[in-house]
């Protein structure tokens, strides 16, 4: 029997392969230069990401490795978010690598790049196993990064906690995936969708096993997405880990969870744009989790005094908003998810960058230490205020367009039939809780501006950190006023995920 | 003669001004003040010219004038940049232009963080102008929300002792209202065919919506707008915000922000949902009457002069709601518009004058004063003039508007209800006259207030145009009526569909 080798098409993997090799270069760079490189290794990592971006731009769409690896608009969109988040995380890491992480700069930056490679593979994989491997490659470097302040109790605790919870959630995910494999007999997602639909039509109901699989996978990915009740690691880990890593966790890792979710649930378990064909209705389950996330995240965030914990709870709530877009299965839903995570990247990475700068100079993450920042460091505080207002969803910032799009998607879906009217409630909860959100975001602004006695620290910051804040600021303002190109790009997402016909 | 992009300039000139002010050197207070004021002059002149030109060339028709667009802004969401004005927006644009310049002039006393203050003020002006001229729902919402941010800062940074509480209360309350508007906008968008956010199209199609949907959207819009007005029982943010805000911000709050609520009702929800309006109009009038009486009674009990003026706003805006309840009468709706303009002028001036006194005496407690009339004749004269205007003395704009509202509402509404509302005039006279009596008449405490100085030239200049307009509209209301007549008739036709 002749063995037929699949088409490999390595060329469409060029960005991933390049970034992987570059990560190895960054790792070893320190060895050759005897750890005396200063900030050069950081710039090296940034350069690698820039080149990856260029490669992404020139790489054509297509499939490789049989049908395991897709390079389509969906994966490209998320890859842009991953690379952007990594870029901003590395940019805001320069200050801590100068002072706190002196001996392991290469490892630090290299691990961020490796994690990014994992996310990119994940976004492109169209097969359950490679998807799982991508997710692991994303997470394992992050375990190390979370614990990177070796002498700091909180950081080590963060690393251990994230490791234990992450390993547990991976196990759940893998268990759920094995059920899916058992039901469909294939790990390829598109083929799985067809097999499941066939089984569904032949037997009426696939039943308990599929429900079990859905619950397992939702739980497994829920950890990544910080959806309650799988969110509990997030505040502790965000608080303990280095601030840029917390930022990367809250954006990159969340976006990775989202893309995995889209692959499994939308590509795989939402069949053929018709509800009668759908093998299982996971929407209500996710809708309830989203609801809990918004209420819980926004309410608990009000009580926080540490800004990193506050941003952790706010990111739990933001995950809830994103999932509203996920359960709205129409031409707006996934586009809203895409735009949301894109806008969220700028605002959240920017906010964490400001937190990192302030923490670096004052040594504190307490919200009351932001008192008077608006008058001692006007640019920094103004940027922070803009990021927070974007997270609330005040126009004309990008966060507002994102929320508008998400709620528009849900209302459009709710109007399509009586079985979807529960989405109105989801929208109601989302909007009401965004009023709570205003309270705690405005509290930071209040600290920065309403106390007019100037704070003693006039904060200076380094060029890369300033660059990150500026990127965030420009992104939030620009894509609020001129959102069309991104919305246009994001409108490909539902097509690619098979929600609406091509 | 016409200016291209006249309406856009109303929004963008203050925005550019904000950016310019932000980059001025911090120490140069004079430059900052005059630059900011200078950037409010083009919109003022534009709004004057707009009023003039509209009156002579466009007032005979209800069609939108000076239309810009619709240009595509975000095509994938059908969002357009679409501006235009008609007979109800022109007076509001005029009021905004006038009060913005007046308030900027009145802000020269701000000593702390001058640069940021004026930058926020110009952003506020841009937002307010935008609300009154946008014809796309999304654009309208954007301007409506943009305004909250500078307002939050202006109250929170430059406000009185309880500024933090007042600022966040204002922000949360208004955002809470806005989310209802957002839901309504989205529902309307997805029920329209083809999907559109164009207000004029949606107004045309609105009456075809099923009754339940009309009711839901109407009530949602009502919550959003009623909080802004504020209609009793949504008024509780108003006294806090007014009392804590610096003088000029109180002027803008009373003069322009409150009008946005009633303007939005007239522009959007009233003509869009005629069925719902018919069902609910009586209850709207009832809420209005409660506001009139409640506001007046609470004013009477106030010890703080600024709080008295703040609660009198609740009472005065109650007249607007009563008129809006009597939607079938052109006279009542015209009275509502008159009341909006005249309340903007009179209450704006009253807040300015309270500020003048507070700057000198550092207290606003009514009981602390007495006999100021002899010591400060000019100030007392102006203050008494505006108090008389506020209580509706014939010959001033307040009388015209209240008279029109009563005449209109008496024909269109339950007569007992209108009868009760007339009590508000008596109560209004009572609290205003008591205030005048206790501050300006009686014993003068020379040892305490002997050092008070007379109202200055800049302060007189700021209130003078308001006084002249109050008198002009009071004596000769015809031009304003002619300006709005065609639009109002069209609106009433739409509401009576």
Contacts between the chains, C-beta under 8 A, distances in Angstrom:
chain1	res1	chain2	res2	distance
A	375	B	113	7.2
A	389	B	149	6.6
A	394	B	145	5.7
A	394	B	146	7.7
A	394	B	148	7.2
A	394	B	149	6.3
A	395	B	141	6.9
A	395	B	142	4.1
A	395	B	145	5.0
A	395	B	146	6.3
A	396	B	142	5.4
A	396	B	146	6.8
A	400	B	142	7.8
A	400	B	145	7.6
A	401	B	74	7.5
A	404	B	77	7.6
A	404	B	138	7.8
A	404	B	182	7.4
A	405	B	77	7.1
A	407	B	182	7.0
A	407	B	183	7.5
A	407	B	186	6.1
A	408	B	77	7.2
A	408	B	186	5.4
A	408	B	189	7.2
A	408	B	190	7.7
A	411	B	183	7.3
A	411	B	186	4.5
A	411	B	187	6.2
A	411	B	190	5.9
A	412	B	190	5.1
A	415	B	187	7.7
A	415	B	190	5.5
A	415	B	191	7.3
A	427	B	183	6.6
A	428	B	183	7.6
A	431	B	179	4.0
A	431	B	182	6.8
A	431	B	183	6.5
A	432	B	179	7.0
A	434	B	175	7.9
A	434	B	179	6.9
A	435	B	172	6.1
A	435	B	175	5.5
A	435	B	176	5.0
A	435	B	179	6.6
A	438	B	171	6.5
A	438	B	172	6.1
A	438	B	175	5.5
A	439	B	168	6.9
A	439	B	172	6.4
A	442	B	152	7.1
A	442	B	168	5.8
A	442	B	171	6.2
A	445	B	152	7.9
A	446	B	156	6.4
A	446	B	164	5.9
A	446	B	167	7.6
A	446	B	168	7.1
A	449	B	153	6.5
A	449	B	156	6.8
A	449	B	157	5.6
A	450	B	156	4.7
A	450	B	157	5.8
A	450	B	163	6.8
A	450	B	164	5.6
A	450	B	167	7.4
A	452	B	112	6.2
A	452	B	113	6.7
A	452	B	157	6.8
A	483	B	74	5.6
A	484	B	73	7.9
A	484	B	74	5.2
A	484	B	75	6.3
A	484	B	76	6.4
A	487	B	74	6.6
A	487	B	76	4.6
A	487	B	77	6.9
A	488	B	76	5.8
A	491	B	76	6.0
